[in-house]
Structure formats: C-alpha cells, structure tokens
C-alpha cells in the first residue's frame, strides 16, 4: 500500500512545482525512517515519471535524437547544405538544443556527484526539508510576481548554465526541480512555455545519470520481495504524472505558480513547527 501512495505522490509532485522528493522524504520519515531500499525506490519512481517526459515531448525528443544521429554520421555542419532552408534551420535549432542540454547537465552532474552523501542524509532531516519547501515557495512567488508573461524564445548558453546549476541544487528534498528550473528560466526572461519545455528536457540526462549511478543497486532491488509493488508504484507514478505535467504547463502560462508557493509555505511551515514540537 505504501508503494502505491508514494507512486501517486511522486507522479503528482514531480511535475507540479512542490518537490516530489520533499513529499517522499516527509512520508518516509513518518514511516519510521529511511533505508537504502527507500532511496532506490525513489529513483525507480523517477524512472516512471521520466517516461512521462518521453511521452509528452516525444516529437521534440525524437527530433533531437534524429539530429544527434545525423550529426554523428555527418561529422560536420556542411551536410545541411544538401537540405532545404526550413529543414536546415530545424536541424540547426535542434543541434543548439542538444548543446544547451549538455551545458546545463554539466553543473547538475558536478553538484550531484559532489554532494552525493550529503543528499542522502538530508532525506532524514525534517527541518531541512521544511526549509527547502519554504525556499521553493519564494522562488515560485518571485517568478509569478516579477517574471514577464511572454519572454524570448531563444535560450542562451549562459541561461542553460544557470538553470543547470539550479537543477543541481534542487537535489535536496524540498527544493522543487521543476519549480526551480522553470521559475529561474522565467526570471531570466525566457518565454514560460519554452522555460517549461527546457526544464523537462534537461531533467532527462539528470535522471538517467542517477539511474546509471545506482544501476547495480537497482538490480539488487529487483530481488527484493516487494519488487512487484515497487513496479506497481512506478506505474502509478507514470499515470498520475502525465495528468500533472499537462496541468502544470497550463498553469505556468496562466501565471498561477503562486498557488503552489502558498501550498509550499503552508506545508513547509507546518512541518517545521511539527519537527520542533515532536
């Protein structure tokens, strides 16, 4: 039963900007602690929501894959001369997006590897989780208050580096990855829809990296008695995640992030008070 609840919460909160890891950390603390299996299950749940990104942005992702393969085979930009102007422009834009994702992934990876042991310990600290939720609320409020409704469509390499750094910091439970990266993009002057799309495309290598780092341990997880429940929880995360990502894109465009900031403040404040009174 716990696995299904965690899967539902993961799918819902991975895309809604309220920190999936923060909610999972809170629930796992109420379930009397966190062990290595819980951390691995958290990663498995992220795999479920990763498939949501693949499905929702399947056209963009397939275009990036085709461009990457063409880039590898051709080895140069000159091959685009054989294409019509529209196709050549699309390939050029896709190549830039690939480079932007690489640039954004570098700081994310460096931060994740450097703070790996600290991150694991942070899941058991309710005051830290609560404080991070309060910070997430502030970020979302600033994005809606000071961010413009329709910004620039182009993302610079500097933007990608900043957003990637923010994504790296968002590994701490309570800091929403989607909320932090989208709000940062908006505050940098990027169009809201473009900022959301880049945020989720940037999440792909980050999640895949975490899976690779824990691949051996994930194989051990497959041998545990509850593995079928873990898979069922992952399926629940996928189903609820698809509904959540559709909702989030709509709310981002309509400047409704403040709704989530209020939620983060209430939850963060409540957990902070509880952690000091218990």
Residue pairs with C-beta under 8 A, 6 or more apart in sequence:
2 27
2 31
3 41
3 226
3 229
3 230
3 232
3 233
4 229
4 232
4 233
4 236
5 27
6 24
6 27
6 28
6 41
6 45
6 233
7 45
7 48
7 232
7 233
7 234
7 235
7 236
7 237
7 240
8 236
8 237
8 240
9 20
9 23
9 24
9 27
10 20
10 23
10 24
10 42
10 45
10 46
10 48
10 49
10 233
10 237
10 240
10 241
11 45
11 48
11 49
11 52
11 236
11 237
11 238
11 239
11 240
11 241
11 242
11 243
11 244
12 20
12 240
12 241
12 244
13 19
13 20
13 22
13 23
13 244
14 20
14 45
14 46
14 49
14 52
14 178
14 237
14 241
14 244
15 49
15 52
15 178
15 241
15 244
15 245
15 247
15 248
16 178
16 244
16 247
16 248
16 260
17 136
17 140
17 176
17 178
17 179
17 180
17 182
17 183
17 248
17 257
17 260
18 133
18 136
18 176
18 179
18 260
18 263
18 264
18 267
19 132
19 133
19 136
19 173
19 174
19 175
19 176
19 177
19 179
19 264
20 45
20 46
20 49
20 176
20 177
21 42
21 123
21 171
21 172
21 173
21 174
21 177
22 129
22 132
22 133
22 136
22 173
22 174
22 175
22 176
24 42
24 45
24 173
25 34
25 122
25 123
25 124
25 126
25 129
25 173
25 174
26 126
26 129
26 271
28 34
28 38
28 123
29 124
29 126
33 124
34 123
34 124
36 217
37 221
37 224
38 123
39 120
39 123
40 214
40 217
40 218
40 220
40 221
41 221
41 230
41 233
43 210
43 211
43 214
43 218
44 218
44 221
44 230
44 233
44 234
45 233
45 234
45 237
46 207
46 210
46 211
47 207
47 211
47 234
48 233
48 234
48 235
48 236
48 237
48 238
48 241
49 237
49 238
49 241
50 203
50 204
50 207
50 208
51 238
52 238
52 241
52 242
52 245
53 61
53 200
53 201
53 203
53 204
53 245
54 61
54 204
55 242
56 200
56 242
56 245
56 246
57 197
57 200
57 201
60 197
60 201
61 201
61 204
63 90
63 94
64 94
64 97
64 98
64 201
66 94
67 91
67 94
67 95
67 98
68 98
70 79
70 91
71 95
71 98
77 92
77 95
80 87
80 88
80 91
80 92
81 88
83 91
97 201
99 157
100 155
100 157
100 159
100 160
100 198
101 160
101 201
101 202
101 204
101 205
103 157
103 160
103 161
103 164
104 160
104 161
104 163
104 164
104 167
104 198
104 202
105 164
105 202
105 205
105 206
105 209
106 161
106 164
107 161
107 164
107 165
107 167
107 168
108 164
108 165
108 167
108 168
108 202
108 205
108 206
108 209
109 168
109 206
109 209
110 168
111 165
111 168
111 169
111 171
112 119
112 168
112 171
112 206
112 209
112 210
115 171
119 171
119 172
122 128
122 129
122 172
122 173
123 129
123 173
126 271
126 272
126 274
126 275
127 272
127 275
127 276
128 172
128 173
128 174
129 173
129 174
129 268
129 271
130 174
130 267
130 268
130 269
130 270
130 271
130 272
130 275
131 174
131 268
131 272
132 172
132 173
132 174
132 175
132 268
133 174
133 264
133 265
133 267
133 268
133 271
134 264
134 265
134 268
134 269
134 272
135 174
135 175
136 174
136 175
136 176
136 179
136 180
136 261
136 264
136 268
137 260
137 261
137 262
137 263
137 264
137 265
137 268
138 261
139 176
139 179
139 180
139 183
139 184
139 261
140 176
140 179
140 183
140 257
140 258
140 260
140 261
140 264
141 257
141 258
141 261
142 183
142 187
143 182
143 183
143 184
143 186
143 187
143 257
144 255
144 256
144 257
144 258
144 261
145 258
146 187
147 183
147 186
147 187
147 192
147 255
148 186
148 189
149 192
149 255
150 191
150 192
151 186
151 189
151 190
151 191
151 192
151 194
151 195
152 189
152 190
152 191
153 191
153 194
155 185
155 190
155 194
155 198
159 185
159 188
159 190
160 198
160 202
162 184
162 188
163 181
163 184
163 185
163 188
163 198
163 199
163 202
164 202
166 180
166 181
166 184
167 177
167 180
167 181
167 199
167 202
167 203
167 206
169 175
169 180
170 176
170 177
170 180
170 181
171 177
174 268
176 264
177 199
177 203
177 206
178 196
178 199
178 200
178 203
178 248
179 257
179 260
181 195
181 198
181 199
181 202
181 203
182 192
182 195
182 196
182 199
182 252
182 257
183 257
184 195
185 194
185 195
185 196
185 198
185 199
186 192
186 195
186 252
188 195
190 198
192 252
192 253
192 255
193 249
193 252
193 253
195 252
196 248
196 249
196 252
200 245
211 218
221 227
221 230
224 230
251 257
251 259
251 260
